[in-house]
Every structure is written in structure tokens, then in C-alpha cells.
Amino acid sequence: SELQNLGFGFGKSHGSTVMRGSRTGERQATSGLESIVALDRLLAKYGNTTDILGVVLSDTVLSMHLSFDADSQEFVVDLSYLESYKPLPGFAKLGGRAVLAERNGRLATVSLEYAGKKYSGLDFEDAEVEEDYEHSKLSGWRFAEKAIIASLLAKTQLLTHFRTIHLELAPALQAVTIDTLPVNHALRRLLMPFTSRGIQATTTNLQLWFEMRLAEFGLAPLPVEEQLKLLHETMESSPLNLADLDMDNFAQSRNMGAFSDSSREGWKWTWHIRASEVEKKLDNLVDCWLDQYYEGSDAMVAADDELAAWWSNLIVHVPSLRVALWTNKDWVGTQAPTTPKPPTTTTKGWQPPPSPSYDPIPMPNYFGSEDSSE
């Protein structure tokens, strides 16, 4: 919703999508006007700066892509790997790299790299670039900045959201839950809002985004064929690890944990602080629900054959859970399988082997109660 409210586009007018006299057109037109107001409000918050990228990475969901370099004390967003993908005709290539530093309570852009050029220091005061901007033309560092913002949007929508939820997690969760748990099972009833939404969204999204090619407008400014190629290559080279979606692990892997402290002076990682609060609320919801039905007893959990079947099938059908079993067994809360062994280094294309080759993997102890069996 933050992305919709900010209304960043990929570089062509959205006017052709506004259908005269229709409710859809009215909503889109209204959203466009609200987007301008929302972005202007953010810029005004920081003294009407022209550093749009810095403001966006300070206060919005796009800050999830930041990492912190302790040596240089700078923040980095590296999207250069996207440059190899062919854009839609008339659109700029994705890609780029940005370096930012903490200044006056926000992140400020230090340098930009895009299409083989680097911008820093006095480049941000280029009079010709400013004159072009006054005539609604993007050039120099301003063009690079907007291309990087478009790339951040594309990564967020296509890879972080669509790949993670609609390709990897939601379909498997809904299928395993419906196939293994009866309708009246406590866990199935807990998961029902999520599985129902998954059933509603996944098939429809696949048809809309790829069969009808709406992904070229709504996910990334790449032809559908290039989007599928990007999805495939990303899933091969960077297998999703379910443990990495834990907010504490998410921050640690990016060296960003210190900025998620709401009491720290200076800039705070607001998106992560909010996401962590939501995660805690969901944890509390699950704790309360399972405690109600299993009375805080891991022995009762272990005795539930239907729940055990659900867990075993998740391991079979959710590769990201298998990766977590190999690499973050303490986070999962159970032992990793004894065979086969994972690679000692990250190998392109490596995925954990199918679960049927595993030794049986018991469910983790959820409550940590004394009466639970090993």
C-alpha cells in the first residue's frame, strides 16, 4: 500500500489506463493525485530536498533493500544485476547502484551508478541537469535516480512479493493445509484467512500477470519472457531461506540491526521497526491459539498425527523450509536431516534434495514444555 500511495511509475504516462467515465479510471486518477501529495509531504518533511531517492529509502518499504557497510559507514543498494535484462520498448534499463549516508535524521544520497556512469559530489549541482528538469526532461543524475527507484519497485514487486508469496509460499501452504488437515482442525481454522486469500489470488494473479501480460505494467518494466527468466535465474542462484524472513535474521544478514532500535538517536529503520511489530503480533496470535488447543504441551502437539502429516508435507513441498532446516536448524527448532550433506559453499543452482530422501524429521518443540519428548 505504501508503493500505491507513493505512486511511483516506471516511466510512461499512466493516462492510457484511465478509462473515461469508469470507476476504475476515477480511482486511478484519484490515486495519482494523492500520490503527488504523499511524495510532496515526504519531501517537505526533510526541508523540500531534491534527493527523492534518499527520502524514499529513509521512510518507505523500499528501505528493505538497504545493507550497511560498517567499514565505510554507508548504506548500499546494489541492483546492478538487473542491467542484463532487456526492458520493454521505450523504457530505460533496470539496474544501478546507490550509496547513502546518515545525515540530519535521514539517509542522503552520496553517489549513484547507472549505465556505466557514476554521479557524486558536484554532479548533483549540474546546471544543465536542472534546466532539463525544469522542462520535464530527466538527464544525468536525475535520470539515474529515477531508474534506480524503478528498479527498487521492480525488485520489490516481482521478486520480494510475487516470487516469495505467490510462487513459493502461498500455493504450497494452501495445498498442504487443505490436503492434510480436516476442516475442523485447529491449525487449519487458524490458517483459513491466509489459505483462502492464497486460493483467491494465486491462480488469478498468474493468469493476469503472465497470460494477459499485465505484469509488464504492474510488476516490472520487462517483457513477460524477461520476467520469467529473472524469476528462474534468481530462484536458481539465490534459493529462498524461510529463516531469512524472520525480522531479526533479516536485519542481521544486512548488518542493519542497530538501526531498528526505536530508541536510537538519528535515523531509524522505520519500515523494519513496523514489520517487527507486526511479526510480534502474529507470533502472539499463534501462541494464544495453539496454547488454547494444545494446553501448552509439546506432548499433545507430538501426538497429533494430522499435524505431523502437515509438517512432513510442508518439508516436501516448501523448498525454503528445507533450506532453513539445513542452514538455520536452531531457528526451525528441530534437528536437520543426517543425509545427504549440504554443500560447504554456495553453489549456483543448488537446492536441497527432495524431502523423501531425508531421514524422518520430527516436529519442533513449540512450547518447550518439560513433558515433551526429545
C-alpha positions as CSV (number, residue, x, y, z in Angstrom):
1,S,0.0,0.0,0.0
2,E,2.9,2.3,0.6
3,L,4.0,1.8,-3.0
4,Q,0.5,2.6,-4.2
5,N,0.2,5.7,-2.1
6,L,3.5,7.0,-3.3
7,G,2.5,6.1,-6.9
8,F,5.9,5.7,-8.4
9,G,5.6,4.7,-12.1
10,F,8.1,3.1,-14.5
11,G,8.5,6.0,-16.9
12,K,5.5,6.2,-19.2
13,S,2.2,8.1,-18.8
14,H,-0.5,6.1,-17.0
15,G,-3.1,8.2,-18.8
16,S,-3.9,5.5,-21.3
17,T,-5.0,3.3,-18.4
18,V,-7.6,5.8,-17.1
19,M,-10.9,4.8,-18.7
20,R,-13.1,7.8,-19.2
21,G,-16.3,7.7,-17.1
22,S,-15.4,4.4,-15.4
23,R,-15.0,3.8,-11.7
24,T,-11.6,2.2,-12.4
25,G,-10.5,5.4,-14.1
26,E,-11.7,7.6,-11.3
27,R,-9.8,5.5,-8.7
28,Q,-6.6,5.6,-10.8
29,A,-6.9,9.3,-11.4
30,T,-7.6,10.0,-7.7
31,S,-4.7,7.7,-6.7
32,G,-2.4,9.7,-9.0
33,L,-3.3,13.0,-7.4
34,E,-2.9,11.5,-3.9
35,S,0.5,10.1,-4.9
36,I,1.8,13.6,-5.7
37,V,0.6,14.9,-2.4
38,A,2.1,12.0,-0.5
39,L,5.5,12.4,-2.1
40,D,5.5,16.2,-1.7
41,R,4.7,15.6,2.0
42,L,7.7,13.4,2.4
43,L,10.0,15.8,0.7
44,A,8.7,18.7,2.8
45,K,9.3,16.7,5.9
46,Y,13.0,16.9,5.1
47,G,13.2,20.6,4.1
48,N,12.0,20.2,0.5
49,T,15.1,18.4,-0.6
50,T,15.5,17.3,-4.2
51,D,17.0,14.0,-3.0
52,I,14.0,11.8,-3.7
53,L,15.9,8.5,-3.5
54,G,17.3,9.4,-0.1
55,V,13.8,10.3,1.2
56,V,12.2,7.2,-0.2
57,L,14.9,4.9,1.3
58,S,14.6,6.7,4.6
59,D,10.8,6.3,5.1
60,T,9.2,3.7,2.9
61,V,9.1,-0.1,2.4
62,L,11.8,0.2,-0.3
63,S,14.3,0.6,2.6
64,M,14.1,-3.2,3.0
65,H,16.8,-3.5,0.2
66,L,19.4,-1.5,2.2
67,S,22.5,-3.0,3.6
68,F,25.1,-1.3,5.8
69,D,28.8,-1.2,5.2
70,A,30.5,-0.9,8.6
71,D,33.9,0.0,7.1
72,S,32.7,3.0,5.2
73,Q,29.7,3.7,7.5
74,E,27.5,3.9,4.4
75,F,24.3,2.3,3.2
76,V,24.2,0.5,-0.1
77,V,21.6,-0.6,-2.6
78,D,23.0,-2.7,-5.4
79,L,20.7,-3.5,-8.3
80,S,23.4,-3.8,-10.9
81,Y,22.5,-7.5,-11.7
82,L,19.2,-6.3,-13.2
83,E,21.0,-4.5,-16.0
84,S,21.4,-7.7,-18.1
85,Y,17.6,-8.0,-18.6
86,K,16.1,-6.4,-21.7
87,P,13.5,-3.7,-20.9
88,L,10.2,-3.1,-22.6
89,P,10.5,-1.0,-25.8
90,G,10.7,2.7,-24.8
91,F,11.7,2.0,-21.2
92,A,15.0,2.5,-19.6
93,K,17.0,-0.4,-18.4
94,L,16.7,-1.5,-14.8
95,G,19.8,-1.7,-12.6
96,G,22.1,0.7,-10.9
97,R,23.7,1.1,-7.5
98,A,23.3,3.8,-4.8
99,V,25.4,4.7,-1.8
100,L,23.8,6.7,1.0
101,A,24.9,8.2,4.4
102,E,23.0,9.2,7.5
103,R,22.6,13.0,7.7
104,N,20.3,15.1,9.8
105,G,18.0,12.3,10.7
106,R,17.6,10.8,7.3
107,L,19.5,9.0,4.6
108,A,21.1,11.2,1.9
109,T,22.4,10.0,-1.4
110,V,26.2,10.1,-1.7
111,S,26.7,8.6,-5.1
112,L,24.7,6.9,-7.9
113,E,25.9,4.5,-10.6
114,Y,23.9,3.7,-13.6
115,A,24.6,2.6,-17.2
116,G,28.3,2.8,-16.8
117,K,28.3,6.3,-15.3
118,K,28.9,7.5,-11.7
119,Y,27.4,10.6,-10.1
120,S,28.6,12.2,-6.9
121,G,29.5,15.5,-5.3
122,L,29.2,18.4,-7.7
123,D,27.4,16.2,-10.2
124,F,24.3,16.8,-8.1
125,E,24.6,20.5,-8.8
126,D,24.8,20.2,-12.6
127,A,23.0,23.3,-14.1
128,E,22.2,21.5,-17.3
129,V,20.5,18.7,-15.5
130,E,18.5,21.2,-13.5
131,E,17.5,23.1,-16.6
132,D,16.4,19.8,-18.3
133,Y,14.3,19.0,-15.2
134,E,12.6,22.4,-15.3
135,H,11.4,21.4,-18.8
136,S,10.2,18.0,-17.7
137,K,13.2,16.1,-19.0
138,L,15.3,13.7,-16.9
139,S,19.0,13.6,-17.6
140,G,22.3,12.9,-15.7
141,W,21.9,12.0,-12.1
142,R,18.2,12.7,-12.1
143,F,17.7,10.0,-14.8
144,A,19.9,7.6,-12.8
145,E,18.0,8.3,-9.6
146,K,14.6,7.5,-11.2
147,A,15.9,4.4,-12.9
148,I,17.1,3.1,-9.6
149,I,13.7,3.9,-7.9
150,A,12.0,2.0,-10.8
151,S,14.4,-0.9,-10.2
152,L,13.7,-0.9,-6.5
153,L,10.0,-1.1,-7.3
154,A,10.5,-3.9,-9.8
155,K,12.6,-6.0,-7.3
156,T,10.1,-5.4,-4.5
157,Q,7.0,-6.3,-6.6
158,L,8.4,-9.1,-8.8
159,L,11.0,-10.8,-6.6
160,T,10.3,-9.9,-3.0
161,H,6.5,-10.1,-3.2
162,F,5.3,-12.1,-6.2
163,R,8.1,-14.7,-6.1
164,T,8.2,-15.1,-2.3
165,I,4.4,-15.2,-1.7
166,H,2.6,-16.2,-4.9
167,L,5.2,-18.7,-6.3
168,E,7.0,-20.2,-3.3
169,L,5.0,-19.9,-0.1
170,A,1.2,-19.4,-0.5
171,P,0.5,-22.2,-3.0
172,A,2.3,-24.8,-1.0
173,L,0.9,-23.6,2.3
174,Q,-2.7,-23.7,1.0
175,A,-2.3,-27.1,-0.8
176,V,-0.6,-28.8,2.1
177,T,-3.1,-27.4,4.7
178,I,-6.2,-28.4,2.7
179,D,-4.8,-31.8,1.8
180,T,-3.6,-32.9,5.2
181,L,-5.8,-31.1,7.8
182,P,-9.6,-31.7,8.2
183,V,-11.8,-28.6,8.1
184,N,-12.3,-28.5,11.8
185,H,-8.6,-28.9,12.8
186,A,-7.4,-26.0,15.0
187,L,-4.5,-25.1,12.8
188,R,-6.5,-25.2,9.6
189,R,-9.0,-22.8,11.1
190,L,-6.2,-20.5,12.2
191,L,-4.7,-20.5,8.7
192,M,-8.0,-20.2,6.9
193,P,-7.8,-16.5,6.2
194,F,-4.4,-16.9,4.6
195,T,-5.2,-20.0,2.6
196,S,-8.5,-18.5,1.4
197,R,-6.7,-15.4,0.2
198,G,-4.0,-17.6,-1.4
199,I,-6.5,-19.6,-3.3
200,Q,-8.2,-16.4,-4.5
201,A,-5.1,-14.6,-5.5
202,T,-2.5,-17.1,-6.9
203,T,-4.3,-18.5,-9.9
204,T,-5.9,-15.2,-10.8
205,N,-2.5,-13.4,-10.5
206,L,-0.8,-15.9,-12.7
207,Q,-3.4,-15.5,-15.4
208,L,-3.5,-11.7,-15.2
209,W,0.2,-11.1,-14.8
210,F,1.6,-13.6,-17.3
211,E,-1.1,-14.9,-19.7
212,M,-2.5,-11.4,-20.2
213,R,0.9,-9.8,-19.7
214,L,-0.3,-7.3,-17.1
215,A,3.0,-8.0,-15.3
216,E,4.6,-5.7,-17.8
217,F,2.6,-2.8,-16.3
218,G,2.2,-3.9,-12.7
219,L,5.3,-5.8,-11.7
220,A,8.3,-4.6,-13.7
221,P,9.0,-2.8,-17.0
222,L,10.3,-6.0,-18.6
223,P,8.7,-8.3,-21.2
224,V,7.0,-11.3,-19.6
225,E,9.7,-13.5,-21.1
226,E,12.4,-11.5,-19.3
227,Q,10.4,-11.5,-16.1
228,L,10.2,-15.3,-16.2
229,K,13.9,-15.5,-16.9
230,L,14.7,-13.2,-14.0
231,L,12.5,-15.3,-11.7
232,H,14.1,-18.5,-12.8
233,E,17.7,-17.3,-12.5
234,T,17.0,-15.7,-9.1
235,M,15.5,-18.9,-7.7
236,E,18.4,-20.9,-9.0
237,S,21.2,-18.6,-7.8
238,S,19.6,-17.4,-4.5
239,P,17.3,-20.1,-3.1
240,L,14.8,-18.6,-0.6
241,N,15.6,-19.4,3.0
242,L,12.5,-19.2,5.2
243,A,14.6,-18.3,8.2
244,D,15.8,-15.2,6.4
245,L,12.2,-13.8,6.5
246,D,12.4,-13.7,10.3
247,M,12.8,-9.9,11.1
248,D,15.8,-10.4,13.4
249,N,17.6,-12.6,10.8
250,F,16.6,-10.2,8.0
251,A,18.3,-7.3,9.8
252,Q,21.4,-9.2,10.8
253,S,22.0,-10.5,7.3
254,R,22.1,-6.9,6.1
255,N,24.1,-5.6,9.0
256,M,21.2,-3.3,9.8
257,G,20.2,-4.4,13.3
258,A,21.4,-1.3,15.1
259,F,19.1,0.9,13.0
260,S,16.0,-1.0,14.1
261,D,16.2,0.3,17.6
262,S,13.4,2.8,18.1
263,S,15.3,4.5,20.9
264,R,18.5,5.3,18.9
265,E,19.4,8.8,18.1
266,G,19.4,9.8,14.4
267,W,17.8,7.9,11.5
268,K,15.8,4.8,12.4
269,W,14.9,1.9,10.1
270,T,11.2,2.7,10.3
271,W,10.0,0.0,7.9
272,H,11.8,-2.7,9.8
273,I,10.5,-1.5,13.2
274,R,7.0,-1.6,11.9
275,A,7.5,-5.0,10.3
276,S,8.9,-6.4,13.6
277,E,5.9,-5.1,15.5
278,V,3.6,-6.9,13.1
279,E,5.6,-10.1,13.4
280,K,5.3,-10.0,17.2
281,K,1.6,-9.6,17.0
282,L,1.3,-12.6,14.6
283,D,3.6,-14.6,17.0
284,N,1.3,-13.7,19.9
285,L,-1.8,-14.7,17.9
286,V,-0.3,-18.2,17.0
287,D,0.9,-18.6,20.6
288,C,-2.5,-17.9,22.0
289,W,-4.3,-20.1,19.5
290,L,-2.1,-23.1,19.9
291,D,-1.9,-22.8,23.7
292,Q,-5.7,-22.9,23.7
293,Y,-5.9,-26.1,21.7
294,Y,-2.7,-27.9,22.9
295,E,-2.7,-26.6,26.5
296,G,0.9,-25.5,26.3
297,S,2.1,-29.2,25.9
298,D,4.5,-30.3,23.3
299,A,3.5,-33.9,24.0
300,M,0.0,-33.0,22.8
301,V,1.5,-31.5,19.7
302,A,3.6,-34.6,19.0
303,A,0.6,-36.8,19.5
304,D,-1.4,-35.1,16.8
305,D,-0.9,-37.3,13.7
306,E,-2.7,-34.9,11.4
307,L,-0.4,-32.1,12.5
308,A,2.6,-34.3,11.9
309,A,1.4,-35.1,8.4
310,W,1.1,-31.4,7.8
311,W,4.6,-30.7,8.9
312,S,6.1,-33.6,6.9
313,N,4.3,-32.4,3.7
314,L,5.5,-28.8,4.2
315,I,9.1,-30.1,4.2
316,V,8.3,-31.9,0.9
317,H,6.7,-29.0,-0.8
318,V,8.3,-25.9,0.6
319,P,12.0,-25.7,-0.6
320,S,12.6,-22.6,1.6
321,L,11.8,-24.6,4.7
322,R,14.3,-27.3,3.6
323,V,16.9,-24.7,3.2
324,A,16.2,-23.4,6.7
325,L,16.4,-27.0,8.0
326,W,20.0,-27.2,6.6
327,T,21.3,-23.8,7.4
328,N,19.2,-22.5,10.4
329,K,18.2,-25.6,12.4
330,D,18.2,-23.6,15.6
331,W,15.7,-21.2,14.2
332,V,13.5,-24.1,12.9
333,G,13.8,-25.7,16.3
334,T,14.5,-29.3,15.2
335,Q,17.5,-31.2,14.0
336,A,18.5,-31.2,10.4
337,P,18.4,-34.5,8.4
338,T,21.5,-36.6,8.6
339,T,21.7,-37.3,4.9
340,P,22.5,-36.0,2.4
341,K,25.0,-33.3,3.4
342,P,24.6,-29.8,2.2
343,P,27.4,-28.1,0.1
344,T,30.1,-26.4,2.0
345,T,29.9,-23.4,-0.2
346,T,27.0,-21.7,-2.1
347,T,26.7,-23.3,-5.5
348,K,24.6,-21.7,-8.3
349,G,21.6,-23.8,-8.9
350,W,21.9,-25.7,-5.6
351,Q,18.6,-26.7,-3.9
352,P,18.1,-29.1,-1.0
353,P,17.3,-32.5,-2.3
354,P,13.6,-33.7,-2.3
355,S,12.4,-34.5,1.2
356,P,11.7,-38.2,0.5
357,S,15.5,-38.8,0.6
358,Y,15.6,-37.3,4.1
359,D,15.6,-39.2,7.4
360,P,12.3,-38.5,9.2
361,I,12.3,-35.0,10.7
362,P,10.3,-34.6,13.9
363,M,8.2,-31.6,14.5
364,P,10.0,-28.9,16.5
365,N,9.1,-28.4,20.2
366,Y,6.8,-25.4,20.1
367,F,6.2,-24.7,23.7
368,G,9.5,-26.0,25.2
369,S,7.4,-27.8,27.8
370,E,9.1,-30.3,30.2
371,D,6.7,-33.2,29.2
372,S,7.7,-33.0,25.5
373,S,9.7,-36.0,24.1
374,E,13.0,-35.5,22.5
